[in-house]
Amino acid sequence: MLKHRGFPSRLPGTDYQFTIRRARPGKAARIFRRERYADRRPADRRADAAFLAALWQHFGDEPFVRGNLDAGRLSWLFGREVVPAEEPFDPESYDALLRIDVEVARQTFPEAFSGEFWA
């Protein structure tokens, strides 16, 4: 499992996790599209925006390896702002390639691209 050095491990001051410490034996936790409902808490939305901002700052529009990125946090963005960068895509692989769909991400979380986070 590739560890992304310099990537924030969590949203500061919260328990919203962005990375994992150790690989799970066997397969990685599955990434799947989680439904985001309109009544989500503002803190959850801020965690999504901060995670996307960290992805953007760390990788830009280039494909990246899933590595030690948290499957739960990725799942909130998967299929919309974060999409597979390879076919076939294995959602249970630490080596899976992902990329940011910049157009969708800018529309959904414009604050993630404004430099508000991690300044």
C-alpha positions as CSV (number, residue, x, y, z in Angstrom):
1,M,0.0,0.0,0.0
2,L,1.4,3.3,-1.1
3,K,1.4,5.9,1.7
4,H,0.9,9.5,0.4
5,R,3.5,11.4,2.4
6,G,2.4,15.0,3.2
7,F,-1.3,14.2,2.8
8,P,-3.4,15.4,5.8
9,S,-4.5,12.4,8.0
10,R,-7.7,14.1,9.1
11,L,-9.6,17.3,9.1
12,P,-7.9,19.4,11.9
13,G,-9.9,19.6,15.1
14,T,-12.3,16.8,14.1
15,D,-12.4,13.0,13.9
16,Y,-13.0,13.0,10.1
17,Q,-10.3,10.6,8.9
18,F,-8.6,11.1,5.5
19,T,-6.0,8.4,5.5
20,I,-5.4,5.0,7.1
21,R,-2.3,3.8,8.9
22,R,-2.1,0.1,8.0
23,A,-3.2,-2.0,5.1
24,R,-6.0,-4.4,5.8
25,P,-4.9,-8.1,5.2
26,G,-6.3,-9.4,2.0
27,K,-8.3,-6.8,0.0
28,A,-8.7,-3.1,0.8
29,A,-12.1,-1.8,2.0
30,R,-14.4,-1.4,-1.0
31,I,-15.0,2.1,-2.5
32,F,-18.6,2.7,-3.6
33,R,-20.8,5.6,-4.4
34,R,-22.5,6.8,-1.2
35,E,-25.6,8.9,-1.6
36,R,-25.4,12.4,-0.3
37,Y,-28.7,13.7,0.9
38,A,-29.7,17.3,1.2
39,D,-30.0,17.1,5.0
40,R,-26.3,16.2,5.6
41,R,-24.7,18.1,8.4
42,P,-22.6,21.1,7.6
43,A,-19.6,19.5,9.2
44,D,-19.9,16.5,6.9
45,R,-20.0,18.7,3.9
46,R,-17.0,20.7,5.1
47,A,-15.1,17.4,5.6
48,D,-15.9,16.5,2.0
49,A,-14.7,19.9,0.7
50,A,-11.5,19.7,2.8
51,F,-10.8,16.2,1.6
52,L,-11.3,17.3,-2.0
53,A,-9.1,20.4,-1.4
54,A,-6.3,18.1,-0.1
55,L,-6.7,15.8,-3.1
56,W,-6.5,18.8,-5.5
57,Q,-3.5,20.3,-3.7
58,H,-1.7,16.9,-3.6
59,F,-2.5,15.5,-7.0
60,G,-4.1,18.2,-9.2
61,D,-5.8,16.8,-12.3
62,E,-3.4,13.9,-12.6
63,P,-4.4,10.3,-11.9
64,F,-3.4,9.1,-8.5
65,V,-3.1,5.7,-6.7
66,R,-5.7,5.1,-3.9
67,G,-3.0,3.9,-1.5
68,N,-3.7,4.8,2.1
69,L,-6.6,7.2,1.3
70,D,-9.6,6.3,3.5
71,A,-12.3,4.3,1.6
72,G,-15.1,5.8,3.6
73,R,-14.1,9.4,2.8
74,L,-13.4,8.5,-0.9
75,S,-16.9,6.9,-1.1
76,W,-18.6,10.2,-0.3
77,L,-17.0,11.6,-3.5
78,F,-16.7,8.5,-5.7
79,G,-18.6,8.5,-8.9
80,R,-19.1,12.3,-8.9
81,E,-16.0,14.4,-8.0
82,V,-13.6,11.4,-7.9
83,V,-13.8,8.9,-10.7
84,P,-11.9,5.8,-11.8
85,A,-8.8,6.6,-14.0
86,E,-8.5,3.1,-15.4
87,E,-10.6,0.3,-16.8
88,P,-11.3,-2.2,-15.4
89,F,-11.4,-0.6,-12.0
90,D,-11.0,-2.7,-8.9
91,P,-12.8,-0.9,-6.0
92,E,-11.0,-3.3,-3.5
93,S,-7.4,-2.5,-4.5
94,Y,-4.9,-0.2,-2.9
95,D,-3.3,0.1,-6.4
96,A,-6.5,1.4,-8.1
97,L,-6.1,4.6,-10.1
98,L,-8.5,7.5,-9.5
99,R,-8.7,11.1,-10.7
100,I,-10.6,14.2,-9.9
101,D,-13.4,15.2,-12.3
102,V,-12.4,18.8,-12.1
103,E,-15.5,20.2,-13.8
104,V,-17.9,18.4,-11.5
105,A,-15.8,19.1,-8.4
106,R,-15.6,22.8,-9.1
107,Q,-19.4,23.0,-9.4
108,T,-20.1,21.0,-6.3
109,F,-17.3,22.3,-4.0
110,P,-16.0,25.6,-5.3
111,E,-14.5,26.4,-1.9
112,A,-12.1,23.4,-2.3
113,F,-10.4,25.3,-5.2
114,S,-10.3,28.7,-3.6
115,G,-7.4,28.1,-1.4
116,E,-9.5,28.3,1.8
117,F,-8.2,25.0,3.1
118,W,-4.6,24.1,4.0
119,A,-3.4,27.7,3.4
